[in-house]
Amino acid sequence: MHDIVDLERRGLPGVFVASAEFVDAAIAQSNALGFPDVARVFTPHPIQDRTDDEMRAYADLAYDAIVASITT
């Protein structure tokens, strides 16, 4: 989250991407950093034991939301 906030402060669009396990933590952290509306996209959880093909499928599912978050 710190990296995304840093990008936003520099005027560069950024999107925080994490697995769904971290929704509450991401909200708390972005609020604490003074950026409550920072763009966030969440993938299914867990990811550590996913195959490469499963990770590509997660990325494919998140792609449109990530692009939309950067461009709007």
C-alpha positions in Angstrom: 0.0 0.0 0.0 2.9 2.4 0.7 4.1 2.1 -2.9 0.7 2.9 -4.3 0.3 5.9 -2.0 3.7 7.1 -3.0 2.8 6.8 -6.7 -0.4 8.7 -6.2 1.4 11.5 -4.3 3.7 11.8 -7.4 0.6 12.1 -9.6 1.0 8.6 -11.1 -1.9 6.2 -11.1 -1.5 3.1 -9.1 -3.6 0.1 -8.1 -3.1 -2.0 -5.0 -3.5 -5.7 -5.8 -3.7 -8.4 -3.2 -5.7 -11.5 -2.3 -9.0 -11.2 -0.7 -7.6 -12.1 2.7 -6.2 -8.6 2.9 -9.3 -6.5 2.3 -9.6 -5.2 5.9 -5.9 -4.6 6.2 -5.8 -2.7 2.9 -8.7 -0.5 4.0 -7.1 0.2 7.4 -3.7 0.9 5.9 -5.0 3.2 3.2 -7.0 5.1 5.8 -4.0 5.4 8.1 -1.9 6.7 5.1 -4.5 9.4 4.3 -5.6 7.8 1.0 -8.9 6.1 1.9 -10.0 5.9 -1.8 -6.8 4.4 -3.2 -7.6 1.9 -6.0 -7.7 -1.7 -4.8 -8.3 -5.0 -6.6 -8.5 -8.3 -4.9 -7.9 -11.8 -6.2 -9.2 -15.0 -4.7 -7.3 -16.4 -1.6 -5.1 -18.2 -1.0 -2.5 -17.8 -3.8 0.6 -19.4 -2.3 -0.3 -22.9 -3.4 -1.7 -22.1 -6.8 -0.3 -23.4 -10.0 1.1 -21.1 -12.7 -2.1 -21.7 -14.8 -4.3 -20.8 -11.8 -2.3 -17.6 -11.2 -2.7 -16.7 -14.8 -6.5 -17.2 -14.5 -6.5 -15.0 -11.4 -4.6 -12.3 -13.3 -7.0 -12.6 -16.3 -10.0 -12.1 -13.9 -8.4 -9.1 -12.3 -7.1 -7.4 -15.5 -10.2 -5.4 -16.4 -10.6 -4.1 -12.9 -6.9 -3.1 -12.7 -7.1 -1.3 -16.1 -10.3 0.4 -15.1 -8.8 1.6 -11.8 -5.9 3.2 -13.6 -7.8 4.8 -16.3 -10.8 6.3 -14.5 
